[in-house]
Each structure stands twice: as structure tokens, then as C-alpha cells.
Amino acid sequence: MAAHFLMPLTNSRGLGKVVFLSGLKFPIVITPSLMGEPMLTSQAFYFLERMDSAAAMRFESPADIPSDREMEYVIDNYLFEYSKRYPDSKMTSKLTEFVFWRDHPEDHYNWFDWRLSECLVLDTMNDDTIIECQDPNHSCKEIIYDWCLFRSYFQEASEEYQKKLQAAMAIHATVTTQEHSSLGTGTFKLPIIRVSDGLLTRDQAEMFEVIEPGRPKPGSLTYPVNRGFPSESSFQVDQELISVTNCHDEQLLAYYFSAVRDYSPVSQFKNYYNVLEYFFEDAPGKLGVAATKEKEQIDAVLRWAVSADNLSKQIGSLPPDVRNRISKARTTSSGEVIPGVNLSGTDILGEYASHVYQLRNACIHSKKTRRGAPTARIAPSTAEEETLKDEMPIMQWLAVQCIERR
């Protein structure tokens, strides 16, 4: 019997599509997903752009199931490729909140609603150890068709609620106005509610669960979401197919995704810098140069990982206002200044390596003075920290080049 696994993804809200990834040890599909097993907290409708996402996996036999760590490693390599295509995406497998869990198979209660409610679960149709089971609306176990006894009540109430809301959504009000601030003067027929695109019923939102990895619709830009056959509730979403062939160093991916998922520019910089720092001894050796000081080691890493032309091209792809700001001196939290990058200089690699080194000192060290002189410091949660956002596209790109060069 095949085993299905779902891994929630951090910062995955609003994905709004299905992404099939293949080429490594096992394929995965990333889909929007309902989190926390909603029952009492279930909604009649969900907006696609507000749904979080999860990576779905399928294994045909127990022998095929990898360890949790290996599962995460494969997903990280897939997400690394996705991140290269969408640098602004913060989606990662590094969880900040646990939204799935495993119920004990022998327990007669299962968790729902973020583990704040428990529903009685009994296989009344097949479990011979259950002699009888009754409730006010079910006189014997033979007419209880759902292993979750609460679901039959929930289903009926939920469907009635949904139908009433759908009927209300179709209502228009006839309004007559005179010199109204926004309507003006006249008679208008207006919907009492206006809804954005991407509204799904609960049943439609749950349909994402049946999408299996490795079964995309080749040649199509969209994917039909249904329960195996077309119905009134079937709908289409965008699909993307990504093939991945390379796996990368597990620790480097950990640094990389710690940067990707963070919202603090200082923390992001530190983690991207850790990727570069990993090669401080290797890069000089590969280039055949001596580098004993950190500034020299940064310079060596950049010259080993990228060419001057590629770095110039990458900087040139930044928005003009960002290029302008990184070329000018920046005032740090301490009031000291970090010079800008000379974009017209003859040695862009050396120029940018020096820039990274100065940013590194300002982000990592918090010493008020060094040898009696004030130091440049960029403190978290300050206006000065926001200036670091301009540096993230190039730092992220450099981290990617280093990871792929290894």
C-alpha cells in the first residue's frame, strides 16, 4: 500500500499554483493546503492567495520511505532550484510552526483544529472489536459511514452554511441616491458583496490533497483539480514543471534557507555571508593565491565563484534606484559611514569584496569603538538596517554561485 506524506512549507502562503518537481531520489508536488486539520475552525470558503502550501510525496512501499532528514534534504534541493527562479520567494522547508502531526493509530480520538479539539474515530464498519455504536441520529453501527463520527454532523451543517452564503452572495440591492459622496445621483443595482478571484469552497480547497507527485499535465499551463473525474466543483490552477539534477551540500543549504526565510536584513546578510565564509580556505587554494586576512579571503572567494563580467551583469540587472544607492556611502546606526561601490572602477570584484567586508564588520561586530575609534555598526530593527535590503539580491546571487561551484 502506497504511503503519502505532506510536509508544510514556511512562507508558502499565496503560491496559488501547483509545482511539480522531479529528477532527484523521489518527485514532489507543491500545492496549496489546508493546515491544522480544521473541523470546528473550518471555513465555508477559502481564498487561494491566502492558502499556505505543502510538499506532497508518495512512496509505493515502506522500503522506499526515506528518513525525515533525507526527505527534508531532497525537498531543500528542489526548493533551491525554485529559489533560483524566484529569488524573492521566501519558501523553505525550515519550519517555524508545526501544523501537521501524527495521530496514534491505536487511539480512539484524533486531533483536529490545531490540536485544540479531538474527534472520536472508530472503524465501525470493519472493526470486529466494536460490538455496537449508537448516537442520537444513528441507531446502529452499520449506518455510521464515516470513521470520524463528528464528520456527518459537521458535513450537514457546513453544506447548509455554504449554500446560504452562496445565496446571499448573489443578492443585489437597489439603491437610489442624490449627491452621494461616491455614487452620485441616480438609481443603482449593486451587489451586497464583491469577491476577488480565487474563491474556493471548502470542498475545492480540500481537493488539492488528491494531487499526486510525478503526475503533471505535460504541455499545459494549467492543472485540473478534481477528485479523479470532472464535476461542478472542478477548477483549474496554474501548474509549473521543474526538473532538478543536482544535489548540494546540506549545511550550505541550511545557511542559504536560513537567510531566505528571514525578514531581518542583518540576519539575512549573516547567513549569506556564512555561505561565502565556508570557502575561505578552499578558494585561495584553488586560485593559487595566499589569503590570510579575511578581506583577502572574501576577495578570493568572489574571484573563484564568479567572473567580473557576470558580477557586473548581475549588478546591472538591479533596478536603477538600487544601483544608485549601493554606489553611494551609507550612514550606519553608529553614525559612521560605509563607502559605496565604485561601479565604474576597473576591478569590480575587488571593489565588491571590499564592500562585503565592510558590511560584514558592521553587521557582525557590536563594539562601540575599536582601538579608541568609533566603528560602523548596523543594528537590527533600525532604519539603517533597512538599507541592507539593497544588498540582498547580490549577496543571495553570490551564495547561489558558491553553492553551485562546490
N, C-alpha and C positions, 0 to 999 in steps of 0.2 A: 504494500500500500504506500502510495507516494506521501511524502511529508512536505508540508507547506510552512514557510517561515516568513514573518514580517518583521523588518527592522525599521523603527521610526527614525526619521532624519531631522536633525536640528536645522532651524532656519529654512524650512522647506515650504512654508506657507505661500500659497499663491502660485505654485508651479503651473497649475492649470492645464497640464498635458500629461501624456504617458510617455515615458522614455525607456526604450528597450536597449539594454547594454549587453554585449556579448563579446566573446573572444578569449576570456580567461577561464579559470577552472570550472565555473558554472555561470550561466547567464542570470541576469536580474531584470526586473522591470520596476521602475519608479512610478508610482501612481498616487493621486490624491487619496486620502484615507481618513476615516473617522477614528479619532483617538479616544481612549479611555472607556471603551465598551459602553456607550451611552444607552441607558434604559430610561430611568426617570428623567434624565437630562437630555434625552433625545429631542431633536427639533423636527418640526414638520418639513422645513426647508433649510437648505444649505446653499451658500454662495460658493461657487467653485474657487474664486480667488481668495476665499478665507479658509479653505481646507488645507491642513497640513498634509505631508506626504510620507510615504514609507517605501522601502525597498522590499519587493516580494521575491522569494526564492522557492524553488521546488526541487526535491530530491526523490528519486524513484525508489530508493531502498535505504534502510538505516545505515548501511555501509558507506553510502555516498555522503552522509551528513558530515560536514566539516566541524571543527571545534568553533566555539564562539569567536575566538581570536582570529582564526583563519577566515571565517565568514566576514568579519569586520575588515580584514586586510584586503580581501578581494573587492569588497564594496568601496573601500578607500581608493583603490587603484581606478575603479570605474569613475568615482566622483572626481578624481584628479583630472581625468580627461574632460569631464563635464566642466570643471572649473576653468580649464584652459580655454574652452569655447565660450564660457560665460564668466569672465573674471569678476564681475560684480556680484555673482551669486555667492551666498554665504552657506550654502547647503553642505552639510557634513554629517558623518555617522557619529561624531563625538557628542554624546548625549549630555544635555543639561537638565533634562527632566525625563523620568521613566514613565512611559504612557502605555506600555504593554506589560503583561505578566503571564505567568503560567499557573493556572489553577491546578490543584492536586487532583489527579484522575480518580482517586478513591473518595473524594469529599462529596457530600451531597448538597453543598452550597458553592456557587461560583460568584466571583466578584464582578460587579458592574459599576458604572458611574464613577470611574477613577478610584475604585475600591472603597467607595463610600456606601454601597448597597450590596446585598447578597441575595441571589435568587436561588430558590430550591430547584435542583436539577436531578431528575430521575428518568431513567430509560424505562418507562412503564410498559412499553410495547415489547421489549426484548429481554429485560432483566427478570429472570425467573425467581430471583430472591425477593422481588416486590410482589407480595401476595395480593394486595389491593391498594388502591389510591383513589380518594374521593375529595371533592371540594364542593362548594355550593352549586356550581354550574356543571360539574362532571360527576355523574353517579357511579362510574366505574373506571378502572384504569384503561380499558380498551378504547375509550373515546377521548383520551388525552393524547393528542397527536404531537405535541412538542415536548422535548426533554426539559425545556425551561418552562415550568408551569405558569409563571407570571406572563410569559410572552403572549399567550392567547388573549389575555385581558388587555395587555399593552397594545397589541396589534389592532384590536377593535377600536379602542379609544383613539389611537393615533390616526387611523384612517378616517374616522369621523371628524377629528380636529382638522386634518389636512383638507378634506372636502369642503368644510365650512369656510376655511381660509381662502381656498381657491374660488369659491363662490363670491366671497367678499371682495377679492381682488378684481373681479370682473365688473364691479359696480361703478357707475359713473354718477356724479352729482350734477344737476343743472343749476347753474349759478347766474344770477343777474346782478350786475354791479353798475355803479355810477362813480366815475373818477376814482376808482380803486387804485392804490399805490402801485400795484404790479399788473393787474388785469385791465385796468382802464374802465371803459364804459361798454356795456353790452351784455349779451346772454351767452353763456359758455357751458358746454358739456365736458366735465373734467373727471378723469379717473381719481378715485379717492386714495389710490396708492400707485406710485410709479416704481418699477423694479428694474434694476440693472440686469444686463445679460449674465448668463451663467448661473441662474437659479435652478437648483436641483431639489427634487423631493427626497425624503429620507431613503426611499427605496432606490432611487437613482444613485444617491451617494454611496449606498452600500454595494452597488454593482461593481465598483472598482475592485472589490475583493476577488472577483472571479477572473480577472485578467491574469494570465499566466506568463511567466518569463519565457523567452525564446519563441513566442508566437505572435510576432508583429504582423502588420498588413503591408508587405513589401510594395513599393511603388505608390503608396497612398500617403497623403499628408495628414489624413485623419484616421482615427480608430473608432470602430463602432462598439459602444459599451452596452452590453445586454447580458442576459443570463444564459446565453447559448443559442438563443433564437430571437428574431425581431419581435418587438411588441410595442404597445403605445408608449411605454416608458423608455424605450431605447433612445440613445442620443449619441452624438459624435463629439470627440475631443481631438485636439491636435496630437500627433504622435511624432516622435523623433527616434531614429535608429542610430546608435553609436557603436562602432566596433573598436575594441581595445586589444592591443597585442603585447604590451609591455607592462611588467610589474616593477615597482620601485621600492627603495629602501623604506622599511616600516617606520623607523624613527624619523626620517626626513619627512615622511608624510604626516607624522604626528605633529611635528613643528609647523608644517605648512598649514594643516587644517586648524590648528590652534590659532594661527593668525587669521585664517579665512573667516572663522566663526565669530571672532571678537569684534566688538564695536568701539573699543578704545584704540585710537591710533598708536599710542605709546606701546601697548601690549602687542598690537599687530606688528609694529616695527621690530620689537624684540624677537618675536618668533620667526619672522622672515630673516632677520639677521642671524639667528641660530642656524638656519639652513646654510647660509654663506660660511659661517664660522666652522661648520663641520669639515670644511675642506681647507682650513688654514695651513695644514702641514702637507696635504696631498698636492694642492695646486702649485706651490712653488717648485716642488719636486718634479712635477710633470712639465713645467716650463723650463726647468734647469736654472732657476734663479735662487738667490739667497733672500730670505724674508724672515727676519727675527722679530721685527716690531709689528704690532697689529695693523697699523696703517699700510705697511708693506704687504702684509698677508691679504688684506682686503683687495689691494691693487692686483695681487697675483690671482686671486680667485676670479675677479672680473675678467682679467685678460685670458684666463684659462676657459671660462664659461661662455663668453660672448666675444664677438668682434666689435671693433669700433663702429663699423657701418651699421651693424644690427642694433647697437645701443642708440646710435644717432637716429635711426629709423624709428625705434620704439619711442624715444622722446618726442620725435616729430609727429607721432600719431596722437599725442596728448592734445586736449583742447587748448587753443591759443592762450586762454587766460591762465591755465595751469602751467604751461611752459613759461609764461611771463613771470609767474610767482616763484617758481623754483630757480629762476635765473637771478632773482633779487635777494638781498640779505634779509634774514628773518630774525626778528627780536624774540628771544626765548622768555620763559617765565621769570628768569632771574634778571632780565633786562639786558643781558649780554646778547651779542649778535653772532649769528652763523652766516658766513658769506654764501651767496647764491652760486649756482653752477654757471660757469662760463661756457655757454652753448656754442660759441663761435671759436673756441680755443682749438689748438692743434692736437691736443691729447684728451679726447673726451673720456676715455677710460680712466686715465689718471685723475682727471678733474672730478669725475663722479665718485671714484673711490675715496678721494679726499672728503667729498661731501658726505658720503655714507659714514665715514669715520667720525666726522664732527657730530652728525646726528646721533650716532651710536653713543658717544660720550655724553651728550645732553639727555638721552633717554635712559641710560643705564645708571649713570652716576648721579648722586644727590648731594655731593659735597658742596657746601656753601662757597668754600674757597679752595684753591689748590696752590700751595706754596705762597699763601697770603693774597693771591689774586682771585677775584670773582670768577666763577665758572658759568658756562652756558648750561642751563638746565631746562628741560621741558617736563613740567609736572602734569600728572593725569588730571582730567576733569578741569582743565583751564582753557581759556580762549586760545592760548598759544599751542595747546595740544592739537587743536583743530587744523592748524597749518600743516601738520604732519600728513593730513589726508592727501595732500597733493603728491606726497612721496610714495604712497602705497602702490599705485599702478606699476611703477618701475621696480620697486622692491619685490612685489609679487612676481613680476616677469623674471627678474634675476633669480628668484628662488626656484621657479619652474625650470629655467635653463640649467641650474646647478643639479637639480634632482634628475633631470633627463640626461645630463652629461655623465653621471656616475656610472 
